[in-house]
């Protein structure tokens, strides 16, 4: 679970950087996609354990 939280934090930071620096908007989009993908993956894994 620690790995998933770490990845979520990294993707969130990349998204924020992408939105702050207008030239890196593509970084924000990739960061958001990876954030959502990691969150869904973590949620599915957690449900599978229960």
Phi, psi and omega in degrees: 000330179296323179296318181295317179295319178299315179298318179299319179295317180298314181295323179294317178297316178299321179295317180297316178299318180298322179284327181289316179264107187303328181289347182250035179299327178298327178294322178296318181294314179297318179299318179294319179297315179293324178298311181296317179299318179292320179297316179295316180299316178296321180294319179294316179298321180292322178293326181292329179289325186284000000 
